[in-house]
Amino acid sequence: MDVMFGLAIGIFASVFVLMISGKVHRTAAVIAGAVLMVGVGILNEHDVIRVIEWEALGLIFGMFVLVAALTESGFFRWLGLHALKITKFNPLKIFILFSALSAILAAFMDSITVLIFMASLLIEVCAILKMPVLPFLLGAITSANIGGSATMVGDPPNIVIGTALDYTFMDFVTHTGPIAVVVFFVNLAFFYLWYKKIFNEPEVDLEEIYHEHKDLEPYSAVKDHHLMTVALVAFAFTVTMLVLHHSLGLVVAFVGIMGATLVMLFGGERMPEVVERIDWHTILFLAGLFVMVGGLEEAGVLDSIANGIISVGAGSLVLTLTLILWVSAFSSALLDNVPFAAAMVNVVRNVSENTSIGVDPMAYTLALGADVGGNATPIGASANVVGLAVAQKHGIKTTWKQYCKVAVPAMIVSMLVINVLVLLMFAL
């Protein structure tokens, strides 16, 4: 085994163990791992600049500013009170409503943006309901990743795969879209069965909470009308530009930072409080994670995983699609799915050139595996990282054990359904 290959795996595994143990803050662990990747010579300083997904970080920064402004203005509590009134404080209806909203929004805009918004909103709603946030937050996170798999502009791996293979928006809608819809309902059913007691038999008296808050005027939650108006206009502008950025030739980071700039220029006197609300830890964590995964890619670890599929698949369409799906799912659970998808695109081309298997079935299977597989762990997708970070910012900490206990079986159930549907669509 090549020395750098072994070192890269060792560093990543060590950081992974530190994060799971909870003894070291995840940001500190990842930054230390990134420094080691450079220190042992796997990457140099130029590689570090290259492997960081600056576009993703720019978008996240911009959206953090927008959501911080909306939070500071009281918008999320205002919206949460409206949602509670519509659902009459019914936990199951709230879970279904917010999960569906997450999936639909994530199909047309970046799932990071969706989770920054939805996590903040759910925290406000659960605070009023006096119920645990995790069931609702997990529903939103997993639904966003599933919804994002339905289109080319949803999850980042789809953009990577689609642009590399010249696919259109409708190519994804017609191939991954129907599968994503089925998997969304399966995922919804799984979470209902898992949290059935919490949804149907809450420990608090919801009737009492309903009567306590039914006359509460949502507008009373607004702390700064001017800031809320500016932030909403900037948010609407940013979302519109995110949907249209491909046709307009705009980079998503630029769009996010434009929205943040509008808030900072016209938001008024609460800007110091808004800046304090920005989650700098998450931005540093993602930057370090990009460097770590870049080290794995540079050392050939990702290529090694990908090339193994060629030899094991042995030219069988059923076996190859199944391998791509499950390898993508479990790899995306542990690695950032964007560089993995980028590495796998070349493998898909290679397999197609050396076998009778077409590119399309493998590409769409890869997209579904990378997108939905990321649901399994707190670092499997950027949306997971951001959603949990927003919760932690509000004092709600979720451990790896708490997250994976539910998310891993949910992901496996989703992947089994996807496996059957992929084979029915492409192989039978």
Secondary structure, DSSP 8 states (H G I E B T S, - for coil): --HHHHHHHHHHHHHHHHHHHTSS-HHHHHHHHHHHHHHTTSS-HHHHHHHS-HHHHHHHHHHHHHHHHHHHHTHHHHHHHHHHHHHTT-HHHHHHHHHHHHHHHHHHS-HHHHHHHHHHHHHHHHHHHT--SHHHHHHHHHHHHHHHTTSTTSSHHHHHHHHHTT--HHHHHHHTHHHHHHHHHHHHHHHHHHTHHHHHS-SS-HHHHHHHHTT--GGGG-S-HHHHHHHHHHHHHHHHHHHHHHHHT--HHHHHHHHHHHHHHHS-TTHHHHHHHS-HHHHHHHHHHHHHHHHHHHTTHHHHHHHHHHHHHTT-HHHHHHHHHHHHHHHHHHS-HHHHHHHHHHHHHHHHHHSS--HHHHHHHHHHHHHHHGGGSTTSSHHHHHHHHHHHHTT----HHHHHHHHHHHHHHHHHHHHHHHHHHHT-
